[in-house]
Amino acid sequence: MDLAGTVRELVGDGRRRVLLGVTGAPGAGKTTLVEGLRDALRASPPPGCEPGTWVAHVPMDGFHLADAGLERLGLRDRKGAAETFDAHGYLALLRRLRADTGETVWAPAFERDLEQPLAGAIDVPAAARLVLTEGNYLLLPDDPWPAVAAELDRVWFVDPPDDLRLRRLIARHEEFGKSPAHAARWVQDVDEPNAARVRATRDRADLVIDEAG
């Protein structure tokens, strides 16, 4: 499937900013897909779009609540669950991006080495005609996620085989400081309940991407 070509058709003549969401369970490969798509698209913009600046990537991960906030809420041991994100803040950002009022929009990022959000780390220039955003919960039925989905022109669901997804997930936790035993426990106790919740939204996606296919 020519995903880059599909996106170019969606952007069209670039007069209107397009927001494309990519979702899937933890470890599905959302970021890898989006970064590859971003890099492929940047160098070959549609007519009327500026090379390099016409594509922006704004992950939902920047809206993780900081550990200090999670401690106050008693959610530190559930970090990564839907309730540990500032979903309304994410929605407000999408609406600002959708408004396309001609100014640079600054968005937060998530610093993996610190495991903390970082305010004002991603710039979305006015020239950006395509914004790629990815996160686990874009299609949840609970407030405010339906409003989030409504701001997105399309939502794609990444759905690799579970054995591949789990290997990636454990490796990622180990890479950022968890012991193998701690990583395996975290995946079982935290990530997999979240994954079940996300998998239930698969049928709401506009496109399902099976990496094995």
N, C-alpha and C positions, 0 to 999 in steps of 0.2 A: 504493500500500500504506500502510495506517495503522500506521506503526511505533509511534507513541505508544500507540495502542490495544492493540497486541500486547503492549507492555511492561506496561501496566496490568493486562491479563489475567494476565500472568506473576506480578505482585506479589500479585494477589488481595487478601486481607484485611489484608496487611501483617504478619501474625504472624511470618513467617519472612523474614529478609533474603535478597534475591535479588541475585546477581552476574551481570551481563551483560557478555560480552566482545565487542569489535569488533576485527576483524583485517583485514589486506589488505596489499598491497605498499607500499613507501615511496611517498608522494605520493598514495595512493588517496583521501584525504579522510576518514580515520577520525576525526580530532579535530574537524573541521567537523561531521560527522554527529553525534558524541556531544555536542558542545556545543549544537547545535541541539535535539537530543532532550532534553537536560538542562533547557534553558531552557523548552521547551514543557511538560515534565512538572512542573516545580517549582511552577508557579502553580495546577495543578489536580490535587491528590493524590487517590488513592483514599480511600474512607471509612476513618477511623481513622488516617490518616497526616498528619503535620504539614506544612503548606505551607512551602515554602522549604527545610526541612532533611531532607525525606524522600528526596531524591536527592543522591548524591555522585558525583564524577568523580575517578578515581584512574588517571592514565595510567601505563603501563609505563615511559615514558621516564625517570621518576625513578630508575630502576635502571640507567641508563647508568653504567659505570665512569668515574671521574674520569680526566682526562688523565694525571695522575701515575701512576695504576695501569696505564693503557694503555701508557704508556712502558715501565714495568717489564716488562710482558708482551710487548712488541714488537708491539702491536696498534694503535698510534696511527693508522696509515694505513688501518685497517679499521673505524674508529669507526662504529657503527651495525649491524655484523654481530651475529649472535646471540651469539657468544662474547664480545662486548664489553659484555654486560649481566650484572648479578648476578641470574641467573634464580632461584637458590635463595632469595635474599632476597625477590624478588617473590612466589614461592610461599609463603614464610612469612607475608608480609603478607596474601595472599588467605586463608590458613587462619585468621589472626587475625580478619579481617573476617567470615569464614564462622562463626566461633565465636559472634559476636554476644553478647558477655558484658556489655554494658551500659555500657562506658566509651568515651570518645572515642579513636579510633585516629588517630595522626599518621603520614602517609606522605610520602615525598620527592617533589619536583617536579623538572622539568628546566628550567633557566633558559636560554632560547634566546639571549639577548643575550650571556651568558657561555659558552654551549655546555657547561655543567657541571651536574651534579645538585645539588640543594639539599635538605638533610635537613630533615625535620619541617615542611614548608611547606604540606601539605594536611591539613585536619582532617576526619575522618569522624565525625560525631556519632552517639551511640547511637540517635538518632531516625531515622537513615538506613535506609530499608527497601529501597532500590535503590542498588547501587553499579555505576556504569558504568566499565569499564576498557578501554583500547584499546592495541594494540601489534602489531608486525609478526608476532611469532613464536608466538602463542598456540596454534597447532595443529601445531607441529613434532612429528615423531615421536621426536626425540632427548631423552634425559633432561636436565632434569626437566620438559620441556614437557608430556608427557602428564599428569603430576600437576597442572600448572597448569590444563589444560583440564578436569580432573576437578573442580576447585573452582568452575567456572563453570556456571551453570544453562543458559545458552545462549551460543553463539558465532556472531556474524554476520560475514560476509565482504563487504567493500566492494570492488567490482570495476569501476571505470570504464574507459573506453577508454584504451589505452596512450598515445595522443598527448596526451590531456588530463592524464593522470597525470604524464607526463614534463615537460610545460610547467610544471605546478605545482611539481614537484620542483626543477627548475632555478631557477625564480623564488624559491623558499624559500631555496636556498643563496645566491643573490645578495643577498637581503634581509638575511641574517645575515653578510655580509662577504666572500663569495667573489667573485672576478672572474667574468665570464661564461665565460671559457675554463676557469678552475679548476672552476667549477660543472659545466660540461658533462663535464669529465674525471672528476670525482668520481662523477657519476651513472653514467657508463659503466663505470668501474672498480670502484666500491664498491656503489652502490645497485642497479644492475641484476642483479648476481649474487645479492644478497640478495632482490630481487624474484622471481627465478626460483625460489628456494627457498620463498618464501612462496606463490607461485601453485600450487605442487605440493600445497599443503594445502587448496585451495579446496573439494574434495569432502567434507572432514570437517566443514564448517560446517553449522549448523542452518538458516541462511538466507543466501542470496547476494543482495546488493543491487547492482544494475546501475544506475548513475546515469543512464545513457542511456535506461533503460526507463521 
